[in-house]
Amino acid sequence: MAKQKPTTEEPLEKQLWKAADKLRKNIDAAEYKHIVLGLIFLKYISDAFEELYAKLQAEEINGADPEDKDEYKAENVFFVPQDARWSYLQAKAKQPEIGKFVDNAMDAIEKENASLKGVLPKVFARQNLDPTSLGELIDLVGNIALGDAKARSADILGHVFEYFLGEFALAEGKKGGQFYTPRSVVELLVEMLEPYKGRVFDPCCGSGGMFVQSLKFVDSHAGRVNDISIYGQESNQTTWRLAKMNLAIRGIDSSQVKWNNEGSFLNDAHKDLKADFIIANPPFNVSDWGGDLMRTDGRWKYGAPPTGNANFAWLQHFIYHLAPNGQAGVVLAKGALTSKTSGEGDIRKALIENGLIDCIVNLPAKLFLNTQIPAALWFISRNRTGNGSSLPFRDRSNEILFIDARNLGHLINRRTRELSQEDIDKIASTYHNWRSTGEAASSPYEASSPYEDIPGFCASAPISKVRELDYVLTPGRYVGLPDEEDDFNFEERFTKLKAELEAQLNEEAQLNEIIAANLLKIQF
């Protein structure tokens, strides 16, 4: 008798995604995401409410009132009216007017909670959303936190919400990538900056992934979440709504995450903010950013950016908002490392000569969903001397660290690559080792080992060499070629290439199945 292969059960979030996607039918992913994510959010706030409601009921003898809104406000829990509670909606899930019930629930919650005004989606009564499918979706979301998992409902729902954001971005392709920075890129930025304490700012915050990851980082490194405060801005109202829900489901105060359709340049919502950390992925090479209206703006200390490209406007906007010891980690199109168009080379030179550029990381291709433009990470520090800072960083003011990570990462499908945790650790630890004093101290910023240049991967270059290369910041110009490896592992390389090929073939097979199914529909 042949042995059965052991089966590994898929993670909960993947099972839920497949089930939810089957119910999508004729609805585009861009529209469907508001339906699914809206329900997950509704389930989260209802679970949190019900938990506190039960606690207050048990304490009624001591004067607690489960229907008093102030009781919930004091515990940072949203008040959910009777006809908006999950149990009420799930009981009506099979009724043909379930869409109207959900829309009414969203309205009722906004009326009772000022911070959610204008945030929640009211898209459930649309004609193209089948009431039966909506009812099935409500049952599906209702099963996310069962039994002993109910106590962990917020964490589970937050994880599912985050996973679904990524899957919708993949399903939407270019359009979806506008509101979503790939998880591995966000993790890399946060791991390199290590935002343990202070003000974290993202003036183009998308769906809030930078904030969520920052708080996760603090929590996972035994820090205190209350030591972090977040500030953000987003010009797309739909994306801002996603950010507000994404943060609320994690219990993160989003009162300083602002929306305005003019954007951060024309209408800076945090004019006086000096942030300790800036983590951002601004849109690449934006030409229509209003630069002609602000040629003499005070933010352009290092040169007026060209009206046809916002890359160096973003960099100077970030620097303007950094505190005296502030640090920034941002994603920019790779062209900003070398461009001399319309004075960009002069601005880059000024940033280098003023000792602001700390580190440049060249990223692998295919990481981003919304563009095939090559990208790099810029790390900027206001104080690179180490003087006057409580952090154990050495004087790096006369050098820049270059990391070439183009060969890292692995394909998750034919079009998309991501960095593994091992890749992230390799890049982040290189940066930490380089900037650290090397002193043995009980600090989260402590180096794990002494820094060394690695041919083909990293190099610490003096500013004099950067001058010789005409202020070009492409890491490949500094790290050189890797040493010849005598112990090349053929089996390991073959296994990696095989896995990437299988991923491509699997995607093509799925695509062929979809095409065949659609052809069959046409025939009949």
N, C-alpha and C positions, 0 to 999 in steps of 0.2 A: 504493500500500500504506500503510495507516494506521500511524502510529508507535505503538510500544508504550510505555505509561507506565512510567517507571523504577520498579522495586520496591525498597523499602527493607526489609532484613531486620530482624525484630524482635530486640530485645536478648535475650540468653541467658535471663535470669531470667523474661521474659514467655513465651518458648517453653516453658520448664520448667514454669511455673505452669499453662499451658493443658493440657500433656500430663498433669501430675499430677492436675489437676482432673477430667479425663476418666475417670481410674481410681477416682474417689471413689464413684461409683454411689450406693448407698443409705446412705452414711455421712454424718452431719452434719459440717459444717465444724468445729464445736467439738471433735469427737472425732478427725476426720481430721488436724487440725493436729499432734497429738502423734505420729501415725504418720510424716508427712512430715518434720517438723522433727527428730524423733528419728533418722531415717535420715540426714539431712543432717549432724547432729552426729556420728553414728557414722562417717560417711565422712571427716569432718574429722579426728577424732582418729586414725583408722586411717592416713590419709595422712601426718599428722605423725609417727606412730610408724614407719611404713615408711621414711620419709626418713631418720630417725635410725638405724633398724635397719641400713639399707644402709651408712651412714657408719661405724657401729661394726664391721660385718663387714669393711670394707676396712681397719680399724685393728686387727684381731684380732692381727696379728703384733706389735703394740706393747702387747698386753695388754688391749685393749678386749674387753668381753663383751656381745654384742648381746642376751643374755637376762637381763642383770643389771638389775633394776628401778631401782637407784640411779643407773645411767647416765642413765636417762630423767628421773628426778626432778631431777637436777642441771641438766638442760637445760629444765626446766619443760614436759616432754612427758608426756602420759598413757601409762602402760604398758598395752598391749593384748594379752591372752592369745591364743594360737594360734587357738582356736575362736571368737574374737570379731573377728578381722581381716576387713577388707572382702573380700579375695580369697577367703577361706574361705566367707563368706556368699554372695558372688556365684556361686560354683561350685555352691551348693545352691539357688539362686533358683527353679529350676523344680520343686523337690520339694514335695509336698503339705504337708509339715510345716515349711515355711520359717518360719512364724510362731513356732514353738517355738524354732527355731535363733536367731532374732533376739532373742527374750525372754531366752534363756539367755546370749546375748552381752552384753546389757545388764547382767544380773546379774553376770557374770564381770568386767566392767569396773568396776562399783561395788565389788566385793570387792578389786580390786587398787589402787583409787584412792580414798582416804578422802574427798577433797573432793567426790567425785561421789555419795557415799552418799545414797540417797533422792531423787536428782535425775532419773535417766533413766527414760523411759516403758517399761513392760512391757505393751504393749497389742496385740502383733502376732499372738497366737494366738487372738484373739477370733473367734467364729463368723461375725460379720457382715463380717469382712474376708476376701475371696476370696483364696486362696493364689496364684492365677494373677495377679491384679491386684497383689498384694504383690511377686511376682517381677518383674513388669514395672516396678514402681516402683523396685525395687532396681537394675535395669538402667539406668533413667533417671537416678537419682542417681549411679550409677557412672560415667556419661559426663560429669559436670559438669567435671572437670578432666582433659583429655586432652592428649597430646603436649607441646608446649612450655609449655602452660598449667599443667602439673603443679606447676612451681615456684611458681606463684601460687595454688595450691589453696586455702590458708587464706583469702586475700583474696576469691577468687571464691565460695567456700562461705559466707563471712561475709556477703557482699553478697546472695547468694541467700536465706540464712536471714532476713536483715532484710527483704528484699522479700516473702518468703512470710508473715512476721509481719503485714505491712500488708495483704496480700491476704486472709488469713484473718480479720483484724479487719473488713475491708469485707464479707466473706461472712457474718460472724456478726452484723453490725449492732450494735445496742445492747450485746449481751452481749460481743461482741468488743472493743468500745472500752474496756472496763474494764481490759484489760491492755496497751493500746497507745495512746500519744499520737501523733497524726499527725506524720509526719516533718518537715513544714515548720514546725510549731509548735516542735518540739524544736530544729531548726536555728536558728530565730529566737532562742529563749532563750539558746542557747549562743553565738551570734554577738554578742548584746548583752552577755553577762557576760564573755566571753573568758577562760575558765578555763585559763590557761597553767601555773600552778604551785600546788600545795597540795592540801588535802583537799576533795573534792567529795562532797556528801551529798544523798541523796534518800530520805526516810523513808517514801515510798509509791511504790516504784521500778517497779512493774509489770514489764514484760519487759526492763527495763534500758536502754531507748533513750537516756535522758539520759546515762548513762555512756558508751555507745558513741559518741555524737555528740561528747561532750567530748574523748574520746581522739582521734577523727578530727580535731577542730579543732586540737588541739595538733600532731598529725602534719602536717596540711596547712599549718600556719604555721611549719614548721621548728623546732618546739619539741621538748622531750625528753619522751617518754611516761612515763618513769620519774619525772618531776617531779610526776606526778599520782597520788594515791591515792584510792580510792573507798570509800564507806561507804553502806550502804543497808539498807532494811527493807521487808518485804512481808508482808501478813497472809494473802493467798490462796496456799496451798501450790502449787497447780497453776501459778499465774503466777510464783511464786518459782522453780520448776523451769525455766520458760522463760527467766527472767532468767539463771540460772546457766549454762544452755547457750549463750545468746546472748553472754554475756561470755567463756565459755571458748573459743568458736569464734573470738573475736577475740584470744585470748591475754591477756585482762585478768584480773588477780587478783581473784577474787570472795569471798575468805575473810571479808571484813567485810560481806557482803550477807546479812543474817539473815532468817529466817522465824519468826514466831510468830503464832498465830491470834487473839491478843488485840489486836494492832495497836499503833501507835506511841504512842498516848496512855496506854493502860493498862500497856503493857510496853515501855518505851523501851529498845531494844537497845543504844543508844549514849549512855547518860546523861551521860558526861563529855566527849563530843565537842564541840569548837568548830571548826566548818568554815569554810574560806575561801570556799567557794561552795556554795550550796544551789540545786538546780534541781529543781522538782517540779510535778506535776500531781495534786493531791489530789482525791478524789471530791467533787463539788459538793454543797453543802447537806445534808450527812449529818445525819440527826436522831438516830440511835441510835449515839452514839459514846462513851457512858459518862460524859458530863459530870457527871451527878448524883453520881458516885463520887469526884470530884476537885475540889470547889468551891474548896478552898484550896490548890490545887497551886501550887508555886513558879514555874511557867512563866507564870502569868497576871499578869505584872507590870503590864499596862496595863488590866486589868479582867477579871473572870470571864466567859468566853464563855457564851452561852445554851445550855442543855442540849438545845435542839431544833435547833441548827444549829452545825456544827463549823467553819465558815469562819474565824472569828476565833480559834478554838483552833489551827487549822493555822498561821495567821500568827504567833501568839505562840510556837508550838512551833519554827517556823523561826528566829525572832529569838533564842530561848533558845540555839539551837545555833550561832549565828554567832560567829566570832572577832572581836576588836576592830576589825579592818579588813575583816570578812567582808561578802559581798554575796549577795543571794538574788534569784532570778527565778522566780516561781510563777504558775500559772494558777488563777484563781478565778472563780466565777460573777459576772456583772456586777452582780447585786443587792448584793454586798458594798460597792460603790462608794457606795451611797446609803442602805442600810438603817439604820433607827434602832430596830429591834425588839429588845426585851430587852437593852438596853444596848449594842448593836453600834455605834450612833452615837458613844457615849462612848469606846469602845475605839478606833474610827477616829480620833477627835479626839486622843486621847492619842498615837497613833502619829505623827500629823502634827506635833503640838506638840513631840514629842521628837525631831523631825528625822530620822525613819527612812525615810519614803517618798521615794524618789528619782524614780521615773518610773511612769506608768500608761499602758498601751497598750490601746486599745479594739480588739478583734479583729473580723474579719468573721464573719457568720453561716455556719453549715453546715461549719465546720472539723472538728468533733468527731463521731465515729461513734456515741458512746454517749449523746448528749444534744443537744437542740435549745436548751438554755438558753444565752443569750448569755454570752460569756466575756471576760475582760480579763486582761492580764498586770500583775502588781505587781512592781516592782523596789525592793528594800529594801537600804539600806547602813547598816552600823553607824557608819561614819566618813564623814560627808559634808562635813567641814571641809577635808579634804586634809592636815591636820596629822598628823605621825607615820606617814604612809603612804608606802611606797616608790613608789606609783603616781602618775603625773602627772595627778591629778585636782584640779580647782579646788574652792573652797568653794561648795557648792550648798545649804548648810544652811537658807537662807532662801527656797528656791524649789523647785518641783516641775515636772518636764517632763511635759506631756500630749501624747499622740500618738493621733489618731483614724484608725485604719487600716480602718474598716468598709468602705470602698469598694475596698480592694485584694483581690487574689486572683482566681482563675478557677475555674469549675466543671469537675470531672473526670468527673462524672456528675450526674444530676438532683438527687441528695441531698447531694453532697459537694463542698466547695470546698477548694482548697489555695493557699498562697502561693507565688509564683514566686521564683526566686533574686533577681530584680530587686526584688521587693517586700521581701524579707528585707534586702537591702542598703540599701534606702531607709530602712527603720525603724531598723536597727542603726546606720547611719552618722549618722542624726539624733541618736541617743542619745550616740554617741561624741563627736561634735562639741560637743554641749551640755556634757558633763561634763569635757571635756579642758581643760587649762590653755592649750592652743594653742601651747605651746612646741615648737619643732622639735627632736625627740629621736628617736634610733633605738630606738623602743619600739613594741611591738605595740598599745599603747593610744593612739598618736598620732592626733590629729584629721586628717581629710582636708581640711577647710575650716572656716571660721568658722561658728558656729551662727546661724541666723536663724529667727524665727517665720514659719510659712507658714499664712496664713488657711485654715481648713478642715482642716488636717492636724496642725500642731504648735504648741504655745505653752509658753513658760516662764513660769509664774505665781508671783508672790510669795505667801508664806504668808498675808499680809494679805488677799489676794483670796480665798484658800481659806476664811479665816475669814468673810469677807463672805457667801460662798455656803454657810455653815453646814456646812463640812467635807465637802461633796459632792465626790466625785472623778471624776465622769463627764467624760471629755475634751471632749465636745461643748460643755459649759458654758464652756470656756476657749478652745478653738481658733477658735470662731466659724464663719462661713460662708466658703467659698472665694471669692476674687476672681473677677469675671466674666472668662472667657477669650475674648479677641478672636480667638485663633488656634485655635479649636476644630477638631479634625481629624475631620471627619465620616466619612471613609473608614476611619480607624483604629478609631473607635467602632463602625461598622457591621460591620467584620471581626470584632471581638471578640464582638459580640452574635450574629453568624451562627455563630461557632464554638461558643458556648454552646448555641444552639438545636440545632445538629447533634449535639452530645453528648447532649442530652436525647432527640432523635428516635432516635438510635442505640440508646440504652438501652431505649427503649420497643419498638423493633423486636426486640431480643434477648429482651425479656420476652414479646412476642407469640409468638416462635418456641418458647420453652419451654412456654408455655400450649398451643400447637397440638400440640407433640410429646406432651405429657401427655394431651391429649384423644384423640389417635390411639391411645395405649396403652390408654386406657379402652375405646375402641370395639372394639379387637381383643383 
